[in-house]
Amino acid sequence: MKIGVLALQGAFIEHEHLLCDLGAEVVQVRLAAQLDSLDGLIIPGGESTTIGKLATTFDMIEPLRSFAQTKPTWGTCAGMIFLAKDIGIDRQPILGVMDIEVNRNAFGRQIDSFQTDLKIPVLGEAPFPAVFIRAPLVAHVGAGVDVLATLEDGRIVAVQQGHLLATAFHPELTGDNRFHRYFLSGVAAGQD
């Protein structure tokens, strides 16, 4: 399986290492032509505004949107924002392919970052150590969007819509590869 990691900005190398450890062939995606041979794509955390501006500069918005409409795509943190249909502002380039409304920086500034254990049934019984860094939050989900994880107070932090996956947190920073395995074996393998 060949998985791309959007490498315009952000925490892409950590995703690459986990994917390689799981046996996937990984491509750092910086040009639209690199999308052609991929089975799936991860849009990493970082700065969503910067990712959108760079994707615009390199004429990648439409190719990324087309890819995400038909192929498995996972957005983590800033990647979740980039996938969402609604982020509350219209001046930031996004793909708008996932029927979710996202609040950017919902937990505050960098100093407010935290880690918590989440119950995520699709990953098994053991809690998942979720790292939140200036994280977004899913404020609303549309029809066909499954909630995979919430905080204890019910706020939504992981969702799936068919072949699209989004997490408000950074699974690539934990050393726990279960979310990457889930993407490879479930979402990217065509099993919803």
SEZATI-249581 format. One line per 2 residues: their letters; for each residue x, y, z of C-alpha. Coordinates in Angstrom, 2 decimals. Each point is the difference from the previous one (the first is absolute). Layout:
# SEZATI-249581
a = X Y Z  ...
END
This chain:
# SEZATI-249581
mk = 0.00 0.00 0.00  1.34 3.44 -0.95
ig = -1.02 2.83 2.32  0.81 3.64 -0.51
vl = 0.64 2.48 2.79  -0.57 3.62 -0.99
al = 3.43 1.50 0.65  -0.60 3.71 -0.54
qg = 0.23 0.84 3.71  -0.59 -1.61 3.37
af = 0.62 -3.34 1.71  0.28 -2.15 -3.12
ie = 3.21 -1.90 0.83  -1.53 -1.55 3.14
he = -2.84 -1.43 -2.10  2.53 -1.29 -2.51
hl = 1.95 -1.88 2.69  -3.12 -1.72 1.40
lc = -1.23 -0.96 -3.47  3.40 -1.43 -0.96
dl = 0.09 -2.00 3.25  -3.35 -1.49 -1.05
ga = 1.37 -1.02 -3.41  -1.57 2.69 -2.18
ev = 1.86 1.66 -2.83  -0.03 3.73 0.79
vq = 0.23 2.99 -2.34  0.57 3.54 1.25
vr = -2.50 1.91 -2.13  1.03 3.50 -1.14
la = -1.33 0.00 -3.55  -3.42 -0.87 -1.45
aq = 1.48 -2.62 -2.35  1.14 -2.03 3.02
ld = -3.64 -0.72 0.90  -0.56 -2.14 -3.11
sl = 1.49 -3.25 1.28  -1.20 0.17 3.62
dg = -2.41 -2.29 1.81  -0.59 2.52 2.78
li = 1.15 3.32 1.42  0.65 1.48 3.44
ip = -0.25 3.76 0.49  2.04 0.67 3.15
gg = -0.26 2.46 2.82  1.76 3.33 -0.21
es = -1.44 3.41 -0.85  -3.21 -0.38 -2.01
tt = 0.28 3.51 -1.43  3.55 -0.67 -1.20
ig = -0.92 -3.40 -1.46  -2.88 1.64 -1.90
kl = 2.17 2.84 -1.30  2.78 -2.36 -1.13
at = -2.51 -2.36 -1.64  -1.37 3.02 -1.88
tf = 3.48 1.21 -0.99  0.91 -3.43 -1.39
dm = -3.39 -0.43 -1.78  -0.92 -2.95 2.17
ie = -3.43 0.97 1.39  -2.03 -1.52 -2.85
pl = 2.19 -3.12 -0.40  -0.15 -0.60 3.77
rs = -3.77 0.57 0.01  -0.48 -2.44 -2.90
fa = 2.20 -2.58 1.71  -1.85 0.29 3.33
qt = -3.40 -0.32 -1.69  0.82 -3.53 -1.15
kp = 3.04 -1.31 1.90  0.69 -0.65 3.68
tw = 1.17 3.21 1.66  0.76 0.65 3.66
gt = 0.45 3.44 1.52  1.63 0.43 3.40
ca = -0.45 3.28 1.91  0.63 2.64 -2.70
gm = -0.81 -2.74 -2.52  -3.45 -0.33 1.59
if = -0.56 3.72 -0.56  1.20 -0.30 -3.62
la = -2.51 -2.83 -0.72  -3.03 1.68 1.62
kd = -2.88 1.61 -1.90  -0.42 2.73 2.61
ig = 2.70 1.64 2.15  -1.91 3.17 0.83
id = 2.04 2.26 -2.28  0.11 0.22 -3.77
rq = 3.38 1.61 -0.59  2.05 -3.16 0.60
pi = 0.47 -2.57 -2.80  -1.46 -3.39 0.95
lg = -1.01 -3.12 -1.90  -3.56 -0.04 1.35
vm = -0.54 -3.72 -0.60  -1.03 -1.25 3.44
di = -3.44 0.88 1.36  1.22 1.41 3.30
ev = 0.09 3.42 1.60  3.29 0.61 1.79
nr = 1.01 2.60 2.55  3.66 0.90 -0.41
na = 2.25 0.23 3.09  -2.95 -1.09 2.14
fg = 2.13 -0.79 3.03  2.01 3.21 0.13
rq = 3.63 0.84 -0.63  3.12 -2.19 -0.18
id = 0.40 0.17 3.79  -3.44 -1.64 0.34
sf = 1.13 -3.17 -1.80  -0.76 -3.25 1.81
qt = -0.09 -3.78 -0.23  -2.92 -2.16 1.05
dl = -1.05 -3.61 -0.38  -2.95 -0.51 -2.34
ki = -2.38 -2.90 -0.40  -0.02 -0.77 -3.73
pv = -1.97 -3.22 -0.58  1.26 -0.49 -3.59
lg = 3.54 -0.27 1.42  -0.83 -2.54 2.70
ea = -0.53 0.17 3.75  3.29 1.58 1.08
pf = -0.21 3.80 0.26  1.82 2.04 -2.63
pa = 2.49 2.66 1.20  -1.21 3.05 -1.92
vf = 2.28 3.06 -0.25  -1.81 3.32 -0.54
ir = 2.12 2.96 -1.18  -1.96 3.18 -0.83
ap = -2.60 -2.50 -1.11  -3.25 0.50 -1.87
lv = -3.32 -1.45 1.10  -2.89 -1.38 -2.03
ah = -2.97 2.23 0.78  -2.48 -1.77 -2.28
vg = -0.14 -3.13 -2.15  -2.15 -0.46 -3.07
ag = -1.87 -3.07 -1.19  2.26 -2.94 -0.67
vd = 2.72 1.11 2.40  0.80 -2.47 2.78
vl = 1.39 1.26 3.29  2.97 -2.18 0.97
at = 1.07 1.78 3.19  -1.10 2.67 2.43
le = 1.49 1.54 3.09  -1.66 -0.89 3.31
dg = -2.20 3.10 -0.30  -1.33 -1.17 -3.39
ri = 2.00 2.34 -2.26  0.80 -1.73 -3.30
va = 3.69 -0.58 -0.83  0.05 -2.80 -2.62
vq = -2.35 -0.69 -2.91  -0.32 -2.11 -3.11
qg = -2.08 0.51 -3.13  0.47 -3.02 -2.24
hl = 3.57 0.16 -1.28  0.71 3.29 1.82
la = 1.46 0.03 3.50  0.75 2.98 2.25
ta = 1.52 0.33 3.46  0.35 3.20 2.04
fh = 3.05 -1.48 1.69  3.42 -1.26 -1.14
pe = 0.18 -3.83 -0.05  3.41 0.22 -1.67
lt = 1.56 1.47 3.17  -0.98 -2.80 2.38
gd = 1.94 -3.07 -1.11  -3.36 -1.82 -0.09
nr = -0.54 -1.11 -3.60  -3.61 -1.20 0.32
fh = -1.52 2.97 -1.85  2.47 -0.44 -2.86
ry = -0.78 -3.73 -0.10  -3.71 0.85 -0.05
fl = 0.53 2.35 -2.94  2.04 -2.57 -1.92
sg = -2.07 -3.09 0.71  -3.44 1.54 0.16
va = -0.41 3.32 -1.72  2.71 -0.29 -2.65
ag = -0.83 -3.64 -0.67  -3.54 1.06 -0.94
qd = -1.71 -1.30 3.15  -2.11 2.64 1.73
END
